[in-house]
Amino acid sequence: MLQTPQADIPDAESSVQGAMHTELQVIRAERDRLRCELVDIRAELTDHKELQSELAQTRARIVSQDREIARLSTTLDRARARARRISHP
């Protein structure tokens, strides 16, 4: 059976610890990157929700204005018809 000399054990442990430390740094960097990405996505989502709300309000205004245009058009048509009856009895 091959035995590792005692002097090599601390070097092996140091190497393993170094690798673990490096991996931990990589994981932390990825975590930080993902946190930043999450902040950006949440900001985009907030903007999207605000735009959806504005769009709904604008659509409601358009429907209201369409109704007002239809009402005014009807009023104008009646006034024109009345004016024709008065000018051509």
Backbone as CSV, one residue per row, in Angstrom:
resi,resn,N_x,N_y,N_z,CA_x,CA_y,CA_z,C_x,C_y,C_z
1,MET,0.831,-1.160,0.000,0.000,0.000,0.000,0.891,1.243,0.000
2,LEU,0.544,2.235,-0.853,1.339,3.450,-0.988,0.854,4.475,0.013
3,GLN,1.749,5.030,0.776,1.362,6.023,1.776,1.870,7.390,1.351
4,THR,1.069,8.397,1.640,1.452,9.773,1.342,2.284,10.282,2.495
5,PRO,3.399,10.880,2.206,4.207,11.437,3.297,3.435,12.528,4.024
6,GLN,3.665,12.648,5.326,2.976,13.624,6.166,3.161,15.054,5.653
7,ALA,4.275,15.356,5.061,4.543,16.710,4.569,3.612,17.078,3.423
8,ASP,3.144,16.082,2.655,2.268,16.350,1.515,0.819,16.601,1.936
9,ILE,0.422,16.151,3.112,-0.966,16.301,3.564,-1.353,17.774,3.714
10,PRO,-0.583,18.606,4.385,-0.965,20.024,4.463,-1.029,20.678,3.084
11,ASP,-0.136,20.304,2.172,-0.184,20.859,0.822,-1.472,20.451,0.117
12,ALA,-1.885,19.202,0.289,-3.116,18.714,-0.325,-4.318,19.436,0.268
13,GLU,-4.333,19.588,1.595,-5.429,20.304,2.250,-5.459,21.757,1.797
14,SER,-4.296,22.364,1.689,-4.203,23.744,1.238,-4.722,23.878,-0.190
15,SER,-4.392,22.911,-1.022,-4.845,22.918,-2.411,-6.364,22.779,-2.482
16,VAL,-6.920,21.874,-1.660,-8.371,21.678,-1.618,-9.048,22.943,-1.110
17,GLN,-8.492,23.538,-0.055,-9.066,24.774,0.484,-8.999,25.903,-0.542
18,GLY,-7.893,25.963,-1.266,-7.763,26.980,-2.311,-8.810,26.802,-3.393
19,ALA,-9.022,25.557,-3.796,-10.029,25.263,-4.820,-11.422,25.602,-4.309
20,MET,-11.699,25.268,-3.055,-13.001,25.578,-2.459,-13.197,27.085,-2.361
21,HIS,-12.139,27.792,-1.989,-12.211,29.253,-1.885,-12.497,29.870,-3.256
22,THR,-11.827,29.366,-4.278,-12.045,29.858,-5.641,-13.474,29.584,-6.085
23,GLU,-13.951,28.371,-5.815,-15.323,28.022,-6.185,-16.327,28.897,-5.439
24,LEU,-16.053,29.169,-4.177,-16.927,30.033,-3.385,-16.968,31.443,-3.970
25,GLN,-15.823,31.942,-4.409,-15.782,33.267,-5.034,-16.610,33.293,-6.317
26,VAL,-16.496,32.227,-7.098,-17.267,32.135,-8.343,-18.763,32.117,-8.030
27,ILE,-19.138,31.342,-7.021,-20.551,31.244,-6.631,-21.055,32.595,-6.135
28,ARG,-20.271,33.282,-5.330,-20.675,34.605,-4.827,-20.806,35.617,-5.967
29,ALA,-19.875,35.559,-6.910,-19.942,36.468,-8.062,-21.209,36.203,-8.874
30,GLU,-21.536,34.931,-9.068,-22.754,34.567,-9.797,-23.989,35.020,-9.028
31,ARG,-23.980,34.847,-7.710,-25.089,35.304,-6.876,-25.274,36.813,-7.023
32,ASP,-24.178,37.557,-6.963,-24.251,39.013,-7.095,-24.771,39.419,-8.472
33,ARG,-24.306,38.718,-9.503,-24.778,39.007,-10.857,-26.278,38.742,-10.974
34,LEU,-26.727,37.630,-10.390,-28.146,37.287,-10.433,-28.986,38.280,-9.641
35,ARG,-28.450,38.769,-8.529,-29.174,39.789,-7.759,-29.356,41.058,-8.583
36,CYS,-28.297,41.469,-9.263,-28.383,42.657,-10.126,-29.396,42.433,-11.247
37,GLU,-29.357,41.254,-11.827,-30.299,40.923,-12.894,-31.729,40.948,-12.367
38,LEU,-31.934,40.439,-11.165,-33.256,40.443,-10.557,-33.749,41.870,-10.332
39,VAL,-32.875,42.742,-9.865,-33.242,44.152,-9.668,-33.667,44.762,-11.001
40,ASP,-32.894,44.492,-12.052,-33.225,45.020,-13.378,-34.565,44.481,-13.870
41,ILE,-34.786,43.189,-13.683,-36.034,42.572,-14.137,-37.221,43.141,-13.364
42,ARG,-37.052,43.332,-12.064,-38.140,43.917,-11.272,-38.445,45.337,-11.733
43,ALA,-37.418,46.108,-12.063,-37.624,47.472,-12.565,-38.369,47.432,-13.900
44,GLU,-37.976,46.510,-14.771,-38.667,46.362,-16.053,-40.119,45.954,-15.844
45,LEU,-40.356,45.063,-14.899,-41.715,44.617,-14.610,-42.565,45.777,-14.103
46,THR,-41.989,46.593,-13.230,-42.702,47.768,-12.727,-43.042,48.708,-13.879
47,ASP,-42.069,48.957,-14.756,-42.314,49.808,-15.923,-43.414,49.218,-16.800
48,HIS,-43.360,47.905,-16.998,-44.358,47.228,-17.829,-45.755,47.384,-17.223
49,LYS,-45.856,47.204,-15.914,-47.155,47.347,-15.248,-47.671,48.774,-15.374
50,GLU,-46.776,49.759,-15.222,-47.178,51.158,-15.367,-47.658,51.435,-16.787
51,LEU,-46.950,50.898,-17.769,-47.354,51.088,-19.160,-48.694,50.412,-19.444
52,GLN,-48.899,49.233,-18.862,-50.183,48.539,-19.038,-51.316,49.376,-18.455
53,SER,-51.067,49.972,-17.306,-52.071,50.818,-16.665,-52.362,52.047,-17.525
54,GLU,-51.310,52.688,-18.022,-51.488,53.851,-18.898,-52.245,53.463,-20.162
55,LEU,-51.925,52.301,-20.705,-52.605,51.824,-21.907,-54.093,51.611,-21.638
56,ALA,-54.418,51.011,-20.512,-55.825,50.788,-20.156,-56.553,52.120,-19.996
57,GLN,-55.907,53.091,-19.353,-56.515,54.416,-19.186,-56.716,55.099,-20.535
58,THR,-55.732,54.973,-21.403,-55.831,55.585,-22.729,-56.950,54.939,-23.532
59,ARG,-57.051,53.618,-23.458,-58.142,52.927,-24.162,-59.503,53.383,-23.639
60,ALA,-59.624,53.535,-22.328,-60.886,53.994,-21.744,-61.205,55.411,-22.223
61,ARG,-60.180,56.264,-22.304,-60.384,57.632,-22.801,-60.833,57.615,-24.261
62,ILE,-60.243,56.735,-25.047,-60.617,56.636,-26.461,-62.070,56.200,-26.597
63,VAL,-62.479,55.214,-25.805,-63.876,54.755,-25.840,-64.799,55.910,-25.472
64,SER,-64.443,56.651,-24.436,-65.250,57.795,-24.006,-65.310,58.860,-25.102
65,GLN,-64.176,59.139,-25.722,-64.143,60.145,-26.786,-64.912,59.669,-28.015
66,ASP,-64.847,58.374,-28.312,-65.636,57.831,-29.423,-67.128,58.021,-29.167
67,ARG,-67.556,57.786,-27.929,-68.970,57.996,-27.579,-69.352,59.466,-27.733
68,GLU,-68.460,60.344,-27.274,-68.717,61.781,-27.371,-68.787,62.213,-28.839
69,ILE,-67.901,61.688,-29.671,-67.926,62.004,-31.104,-69.237,61.527,-31.724
70,ALA,-69.665,60.314,-31.373,-70.924,59.778,-31.901,-72.097,60.649,-31.462
71,ARG,-72.107,61.065,-30.192,-73.186,61.922,-29.682,-73.198,63.259,-30.415
72,LEU,-72.020,63.868,-30.576,-71.939,65.157,-31.263,-72.292,65.026,-32.742
73,SER,-71.924,63.913,-33.352,-72.261,63.677,-34.752,-73.772,63.580,-34.926
74,THR,-74.422,62.875,-34.014,-75.880,62.759,-34.050,-76.521,64.129,-33.865
75,THR,-76.010,64.896,-32.916,-76.530,66.249,-32.668,-76.354,67.119,-33.912
76,LEU,-75.195,67.038,-34.552,-74.934,67.816,-35.762,-75.867,67.392,-36.893
77,ASP,-76.058,66.076,-37.059,-76.964,65.585,-38.107,-78.378,66.102,-37.879
78,ARG,-78.843,66.105,-36.644,-80.192,66.608,-36.324,-80.285,68.103,-36.606
79,ALA,-79.239,68.833,-36.242,-79.246,70.282,-36.473,-79.261,70.575,-37.971
80,ARG,-78.514,69.832,-38.748,-78.503,70.030,-40.205,-79.871,69.695,-40.806
81,ALA,-80.459,68.598,-40.337,-81.780,68.210,-40.839,-82.808,69.283,-40.494
82,ARG,-82.744,69.803,-39.283,-83.654,70.862,-38.853,-83.433,72.109,-39.713
83,ALA,-82.174,72.437,-39.989,-81.861,73.619,-40.794,-82.395,73.448,-42.214
84,ARG,-82.334,72.243,-42.767,-82.859,72.005,-44.115,-84.383,72.145,-44.127
85,ARG,-85.034,71.644,-43.089,-86.497,71.749,-43.020,-86.922,73.209,-42.913
86,ILE,-86.149,73.996,-42.162,-86.490,75.412,-41.986,-86.235,76.179,-43.289
87,SER,-85.138,75.903,-43.971,-84.812,76.652,-45.189,-85.610,76.161,-46.398
88,HIS,-86.131,74.934,-46.372,-86.934,74.387,-47.482,-88.239,73.812,-46.928
89,PRO,-89.169,74.678,-46.588,-90.424,74.162,-45.997,-91.321,73.435,-46.962
